[in-house]
Amino acid sequence: MTVRFRLGFLGAWGLFVIAAGFAALAAAGEWANWKDEGRLKRLARIDRLITLRLGEKAGRLREISEEKEERLQKLRSDVARVTLKLDDSQDPQQTIIVSTAENRLRVRRHGQTIFEAVCSTGKGTTLEIGGRKMVFDTPTGRFRILSKEENPVWVPPDWHFVEEARKKNLQVVRLNSGEAIDADTGEPVRESARGVWSFLGDQKRGRLLKLKGSSVVEVTADGSERPLPAGELIRAGKTIVVPPPGTAQRRFEKVLGHYRLNIGNGYAIHGTTATGQLGRSVSHGCVRLSDPDIEKLFNMAGVGDQVLIY
């Protein structure tokens, strides 16, 4: 009987130890959950403090983070879609390859890389004008060199003037034929049949901007005219003036370097004055190279050469 008592006592003690162990594990789990919950509460509190301190900037930071994540996902998708068939049997001729992820340009001929350079590609930002949303990405896929240019001239689209105005916290105003703009206020002025000054009556005359032929001129109070410099932004008061296409002020020289290889739809491989930005995604969609590199590429590339961008 004494043996049975001892065995029963030991069995009960063993069950107690096991139960205590389970209780300890449960307590540890609860403690971990409590700590996790505490961390989440602290993170939420920090997030609220950041939002209170930064205000609208906090929301903008989240938007930037989301835009970068979207761009990364798009880039991964593009890389997955584009298949580079570079073996000699499929493409024995010369191929120009651009990696937007690496910001690298390579030239392959007969299966061998014969040229490599650092480049800049599209920055992936967006600009909305009048409900139209533009994304400044370098297009991916297969292209051909359609034409080659020496000393190319850039004719910027309207979005260039809008983007520059927003950077400077200014408005934009368009200068149309038959109209004038007050050079001091940026207000549009329509010319009457009697001349640009007649409607002003006895008011003090100021400087006006108007079109004369294919140039934007400044008309002073005494009626003298001065053509504005070509390839420079025109500022009038708190506005940036958008000159019409075809005018000298719409032509920007030297910003594209000395050479350009056009691949269609306004996109090209060209030089740049912003050499410090090479290796980064900063362009509006074109592929930029340093002047020495674009000169080498220009000399070795021919119209019809295939261009693969991924």
Buried (B, 14 or more C-beta within 10 A) or exposed (E): EEEEEEEEEEEEEEEEEEEEEEEEEEEEEEEEEEEEEEEEEEEEEEEEEEBEEEEEEBEEEEEEEEBEEEBEEBBEEBEEEEEEEBEEEEBEEBBBBBBBEEBBBBBBBEEEEEBEBBBBBBBBBEBEEEEEEBBBBBBBEBBEBBEBBEEBBBEBBEBBBBBBBBEEEBEBBBBBEEBBBBBEBBEBBEBEEEEBBEEEEEEEBBBBBBBEEEBBBBBEEEEEEEEBEBBEBBBBBEBBBBBBEEBBBBBBEEBBBBBBBBBEEEBBBBBBEEBEBBEBBBBBBBBBBBBEBBBBBBEBBEEEBBBBBB
